[in-house]
Amino acid sequence: QVQPAESGGGLVQAGGSLRLSCAASGRTLSSYIMGWFRQAPGKEREFVAGISRSGGNSYNADSVKGRFTISRDNAKNTVNLQMNSLKPKDTAVYYCAASGRLGGEPRHSYDYTYWGQGTQVTVSS
C-alpha cells in the first residue's frame, strides 16, 4: 500500500508555470503506474497525464499535450507534473494517484487505487 501526497499548487497568472510534486509513504512509487488527475468545481474528475513504472512511457490528455509534462524519479520516490502555458481552464484541484495495473495506459479513475488529498491550482486571467 502507498499513500501519495501532492505539493506545489498555488495561484499563477495565465501563461505562467507551476510544478507539482507527488511524494509517497509506504511502498515505493516504482511499484505503480502513476497518474495525475484534476477536478474543477462542478465537473467530473478527469485524467491529465500518466507514466509507466520505469518512466519510459508517458501519455497525456489531449487538453494538456504540449503544455504539461509528467516525470518520475524512482530513486527519490517522487512523481512530478510540469505545467507550462497555463490557462484559466486549467484551474482545478490536482490529484496524484497510483495504479497497480500490470501495463497499458490507464486513463480512468477506476484504474487507480491510491489517491492523494489534492492540491489547488488556480490560474487567473
N, C-alpha and C positions, 0 to 999 in steps of 0.2 A: 504494500500500500504506500502511496505517495501523497503528500499534501502540498500542492503548488501555492505560491504566494506571489502576487504581482506587485510591481512598483514602477514608478516613473511617470504616472499620469499627471495631468495638470491642465492649465489654460494656455492656449497658444493662438496667435493670430493666423488667419488663413494664409497659406503659403509657407508656413513655418514647419518645423520638425520636432518630433519627440521620439524618444527611445524608451520603450517599455521593456522591463526585465521580469523574468519569472524564475524564482528560486524554489527549491523544494526541500522538505524534510521527509524522512522515511527512506524509502527505496530511491535509488538513483534514477534520474530522469532518462538516462540512456536505455532503460528498460522499456521505454514507451515511445510511441509516436506522439508528438506534441502538436498542439494546435492553439491558435488564438481565435476567439470569437468576440463579438460585440453585440450589445443590445442598447438601442436607443429608446427613449421614452415612448410607450405606446406601440412599440414594434416587437416582433419576434427576434430571438437571438439568432444571429447569422454568422456563418463561417467567414473568417478573414484570411487565415494562412495556416499551413501545416508543414511539418518537417519530419523526415524519417528518423529512425533511431540513430543512424550514423551521421545524419546531417547531409548525406549525399544527394538527397532529393527533397526539394521544397516545392510547394504549389500554393497558389493564391486564388482568391476570389477575383472575378473579372473587375469588380468595382475598385480594387486596390492595385491591380497589376501596373507595374512601372513606378509605383509610388512607395509601396511597403515591401520590406524585406525581412523574412524570418531567418534566424540563425540559431545555432546552439553551440555551447561549449560544454561537452560532457565532462571534461576534467574539472570544470568549475560548477557543474551541475546546474547550469542555467540555460534558459532559452530567451532570446531577445526578439523584439519586433521594432525595427527601424521604420519610422513613419515620416515620409517627406511629402512636400507639396500638399499639406493638409487642407481639407475643405470643411466648411461648416457641417456638411452632411456626414462627416466622419465623427461627429460628436456622439459619444456613447460611453457606456461602461464596457471596458475591455476585460475579457477573461482568458486566463491561461488554463489549458486542460490537457489531460494525459489519456491516451488511448492504448489499450492493451491488444488491439488488433494486430494480427501477425504481419500484415502488409497492406498494400494498396494506398490509396489517398483518401482517408476518411474525411468527410466534409459535413457530417450531420452530428448534431448534439448527442444523439443516442449512441454514437460510436465512441464517445469519450466517457470515462468512468469517474475520473478525479478532476475536481474543479477548484480554482482559487476563488477568493471572495470578490475579485474585480477591482479595477482602478478606473477612475473617471478621467475621460479625455474630453475637453471642451475646446472647440475651435470657433473663434469669434470672426465675424466678417469685417 
